[in-house]
Amino acid sequence: MKNIKDIVKNNILSIVGRPKSICVALSGGSDSVCLLHVLNSLSDDVGFSVPVKVVTSTKQRRTRLQRVR
């Protein structure tokens, strides 16, 4: 059985080849943190960077966006 790191690595290589960097939207939940950890651990092996940008939003703004939809 493959571990999650191998699965992510194989998907990256088959979908985008050997990218210079990877941009992923993360929510901050446990699954997002796990993905960020896996990508960071693969970055040297595959040869890409994982620059991290933080965007925060207020609850009021999220509520407003939900109403528009």
N, CA and C atoms as an extended XYZ file, in Angstrom:
207
Properties=species:S:1:pos:R:3:atomname:S:1:resname:S:1:resid:I:1 pbc="F F F"
N         0.842       -1.181        0.000 N   MET     1
C         0.000        0.000        0.000 CA  MET     1
C         0.889        1.246        0.000 C   MET     1
N         0.572        2.212       -0.867 N   LYS     2
C         1.330        3.453       -0.940 CA  LYS     2
C         0.924        4.381        0.193 C   LYS     2
N         1.882        5.165        0.658 N   ASN     3
C         1.532        6.163        1.660 CA  ASN     3
C         1.119        7.457        0.958 C   ASN     3
N         0.572        8.392        1.710 N   ILE     4
C         0.037        9.627        1.138 CA  ILE     4
C         1.122       10.433        0.422 C   ILE     4
N         2.325       10.404        0.937 N   LYS     5
C         3.422       11.151        0.316 CA  LYS     5
C         3.698       10.626       -1.089 C   LYS     5
N         3.715        9.310       -1.258 N   ASP     6
C         3.935        8.721       -2.581 CA  ASP     6
C         2.797        9.050       -3.540 C   ASP     6
N         1.577        9.034       -3.041 N   ILE     7
C         0.411        9.329       -3.879 CA  ILE     7
C         0.466       10.775       -4.367 C   ILE     7
N         0.745       11.711       -3.461 N   VAL     8
C         0.833       13.125       -3.843 CA  VAL     8
C         1.975       13.337       -4.828 C   VAL     8
N         3.121       12.743       -4.568 N   LYS     9
C         4.272       12.880       -5.466 CA  LYS     9
C         3.943       12.376       -6.861 C   LYS     9
N         3.348       11.195       -6.956 N   ASN    10
C         2.998       10.632       -8.257 CA  ASN    10
C         1.985       11.502       -8.994 C   ASN    10
N         1.020       12.069       -8.262 N   ASN    11
C         0.034       12.949       -8.888 CA  ASN    11
C         0.668       14.238       -9.380 C   ASN    11
N         1.553       14.815       -8.597 N   ILE    12
C         2.240       16.033       -9.033 CA  ILE    12
C         3.014       15.758      -10.317 C   ILE    12
N         3.792       14.694      -10.317 N   LEU    13
C         4.626       14.384      -11.480 CA  LEU    13
C         3.791       14.053      -12.711 C   LEU    13
N         2.664       13.374      -12.538 N   SER    14
C         1.849       13.007      -13.696 CA  SER    14
C         1.003       14.166      -14.213 C   SER    14
N         0.617       15.096      -13.334 N   ILE    15
C        -0.250       16.197      -13.756 CA  ILE    15
C         0.550       17.395      -14.265 C   ILE    15
N         1.569       17.795      -13.526 N   VAL    16
C         2.304       19.014      -13.889 CA  VAL    16
C         3.790       18.786      -14.137 C   VAL    16
N         4.255       17.580      -14.087 N   GLY    17
C         5.674       17.316      -14.311 CA  GLY    17
C         6.501       17.767      -13.125 C   GLY    17
N         7.536       18.515      -13.398 N   ARG    18
C         8.411       19.024      -12.325 CA  ARG    18
C         8.272       20.545      -12.236 C   ARG    18
N         7.273       20.996      -11.478 N   PRO    19
C         7.037       22.444      -11.389 CA  PRO    19
C         8.119       23.152      -10.582 C   PRO    19
N         8.277       24.458      -10.810 N   LYS    20
C         9.214       25.253      -10.019 CA  LYS    20
C         8.609       25.597       -8.667 C   LYS    20
N         7.296       25.803       -8.656 N   SER    21
C         6.594       26.066       -7.394 CA  SER    21
C         5.163       25.572       -7.523 C   SER    21
N         4.512       25.408       -6.384 N   ILE    22
C         3.134       24.927       -6.348 CA  ILE    22
C         2.316       25.892       -5.509 C   ILE    22
N         1.159       26.275       -6.036 N   CYS    23
C         0.240       27.168       -5.324 CA  CYS    23
C        -1.014       26.365       -4.973 C   CYS    23
N        -1.347       26.340       -3.706 N   VAL    24
C        -2.507       25.593       -3.238 CA  VAL    24
C        -3.281       26.465       -2.263 C   VAL    24
N        -4.596       26.484       -2.389 N   ALA    25
C        -5.429       27.208       -1.427 CA  ALA    25
C        -5.708       26.293       -0.240 C   ALA    25
N        -5.436       26.781        0.951 N   LEU    26
C        -5.611       25.990        2.164 CA  LEU    26
C        -6.556       26.706        3.122 C   LEU    26
N        -7.344       25.941        3.837 N   SER    27
C        -8.302       26.534        4.769 CA  SER    27
C        -7.741       26.694        6.175 C   SER    27
N        -6.724       25.955        6.505 N   GLY    28
C        -6.185       25.975        7.858 CA  GLY    28
C        -6.685       24.816        8.695 C   GLY    28
N        -7.569       24.011        8.130 N   GLY    29
C        -8.041       22.817        8.811 CA  GLY    29
C        -6.974       21.738        8.833 C   GLY    29
N        -7.243       20.665        9.528 N   SER    30
C        -6.234       19.615        9.682 CA  SER    30
C        -5.846       18.975        8.357 C   SER    30
N        -6.787       18.833        7.426 N   ASP    31
C        -6.445       18.243        6.129 CA  ASP    31
C        -5.558       19.184        5.318 C   ASP    31
N        -5.807       20.487        5.405 N   SER    32
C        -4.963       21.462        4.713 CA  SER    32
C        -3.554       21.507        5.298 C   SER    32
N        -3.467       21.448        6.608 N   VAL    33
C        -2.159       21.449        7.264 CA  VAL    33
C        -1.383       20.192        6.877 C   VAL    33
N        -2.064       19.073        6.796 N   CYS    34
C        -1.431       17.819        6.371 CA  CYS    34
C        -0.907       17.951        4.940 C   CYS    34
N        -1.715       18.517        4.043 N   LEU    35
C        -1.287       18.701        2.659 CA  LEU    35
C        -0.067       19.611        2.585 C   LEU    35
N        -0.077       20.708        3.329 N   LEU    36
C         1.066       21.615        3.346 CA  LEU    36
C         2.321       20.899        3.849 C   LEU    36
N         2.172       20.087        4.866 N   HIS    37
C         3.303       19.324        5.406 CA  HIS    37
C         3.851       18.353        4.351 C   HIS    37
N         2.964       17.641        3.659 N   VAL    38
C         3.396       16.681        2.633 CA  VAL    38
C         4.090       17.414        1.490 C   VAL    38
N         3.505       18.523        1.021 N   LEU    39
C         4.129       19.290       -0.064 CA  LEU    39
C         5.497       19.813        0.346 C   LEU    39
N         5.594       20.305        1.566 N   ASN    40
C         6.876       20.812        2.044 CA  ASN    40
C         7.919       19.699        2.114 C   ASN    40
N         7.509       18.515        2.561 N   SER    41
C         8.460       17.407        2.652 CA  SER    41
C         8.867       16.881        1.277 C   SER    41
N         8.024       17.070        0.263 N   LEU    42
C         8.339       16.632       -1.099 CA  LEU    42
C         9.121       17.674       -1.889 C   LEU    42
N         9.138       18.905       -1.420 N   SER    43
C         9.690       19.996       -2.218 CA  SER    43
C        11.144       19.770       -2.628 C   SER    43
N        11.988       19.316       -1.739 N   ASP    44
C        13.391       19.071       -2.095 CA  ASP    44
C        13.537       17.875       -3.023 C   ASP    44
N        12.772       16.819       -2.756 N   ASP    45
C        12.851       15.592       -3.547 CA  ASP    45
C        12.418       15.828       -4.994 C   ASP    45
N        11.313       16.538       -5.181 N   VAL    46
C        10.774       16.771       -6.521 CA  VAL    46
C        11.391       18.022       -7.148 C   VAL    46
N        11.823       18.964       -6.315 N   GLY    47
C        12.496       20.153       -6.823 CA  GLY    47
C        11.601       21.356       -7.030 C   GLY    47
N        10.629       21.581       -6.171 N   PHE    48
C         9.774       22.755       -6.269 CA  PHE    48
C         9.763       23.492       -4.937 C   PHE    48
N         9.290       24.732       -4.971 N   SER    49
C         9.160       25.497       -3.731 CA  SER    49
C         7.684       25.595       -3.352 C   SER    49
N         7.455       25.831       -2.085 N   VAL    50
C         6.091       25.980       -1.572 CA  VAL    50
C         6.026       27.307       -0.814 C   VAL    50
N         5.944       28.424       -1.558 N   PRO    51
C         5.835       29.703       -0.864 CA  PRO    51
C         4.483       29.780       -0.156 C   PRO    51
N         4.472       30.327        1.037 N   VAL    52
C         3.232       30.389        1.818 CA  VAL    52
C         2.787       31.841        1.928 C   VAL    52
N         1.547       32.089        1.578 N   LYS    53
C         0.926       33.403        1.734 CA  LYS    53
C        -0.285       33.230        2.642 C   LYS    53
N        -0.473       34.156        3.539 N   VAL    54
C        -1.597       34.076        4.475 CA  VAL    54
C        -2.618       35.143        4.114 C   VAL    54
N        -3.857       34.715        3.945 N   VAL    55
C        -4.964       35.628        3.689 CA  VAL    55
C        -6.016       35.356        4.753 C   VAL    55
N        -6.405       36.394        5.446 N   THR    56
C        -7.442       36.233        6.460 CA  THR    56
C        -8.691       36.980        6.026 C   THR    56
N        -9.795       36.541        6.551 N   SER    57
C       -11.068       37.163        6.222 CA  SER    57
C       -11.903       37.248        7.483 C   SER    57
N       -12.654       38.302        7.606 N   THR    58
C       -13.516       38.432        8.777 CA  THR    58
C       -14.778       37.610        8.584 C   THR    58
N       -15.410       37.274        9.671 N   LYS    59
C       -16.651       36.510        9.596 CA  LYS    59
C       -17.706       37.304        8.832 C   LYS    59
N       -17.755       38.608        9.040 N   GLN    60
C       -18.721       39.449        8.351 CA  GLN    60
C       -18.525       39.372        6.835 C   GLN    60
N       -17.298       39.388        6.380 N   ARG    61
C       -16.999       39.317        4.944 CA  ARG    61
C       -17.434       37.973        4.374 C   ARG    61
N       -17.167       36.878        5.083 N   ARG    62
C       -17.575       35.559        4.612 CA  ARG    62
C       -19.084       35.460        4.528 C   ARG    62
N       -19.749       36.022        5.513 N   THR    63
C       -21.217       35.985        5.497 CA  THR    63
C       -21.745       36.763        4.289 C   THR    63
N       -21.161       37.917        4.013 N   ARG    64
C       -21.568       38.717        2.882 CA  ARG    64
C       -21.360       37.953        1.573 C   ARG    64
N       -20.242       37.259        1.441 N   LEU    65
C       -19.980       36.486        0.234 CA  LEU    65
C       -20.963       35.336        0.087 C   LEU    65
N       -21.354       34.722        1.170 N   GLN    66
C       -22.304       33.615        1.111 CA  GLN    66
C       -23.676       34.096        0.630 C   GLN    66
N       -24.067       35.297        1.025 N   ARG    67
C       -25.365       35.836        0.627 CA  ARG    67
C       -25.408       36.153       -0.866 C   ARG    67
N       -24.282       36.529       -1.444 N   VAL    68
C       -24.231       36.893       -2.854 CA  VAL    68
C       -24.464       35.680       -3.734 C   VAL    68
N       -24.006       34.549       -3.325 N   ARG    69
C       -24.110       33.339       -4.145 CA  ARG    69
C       -25.505       32.893       -4.369 C   ARG    69
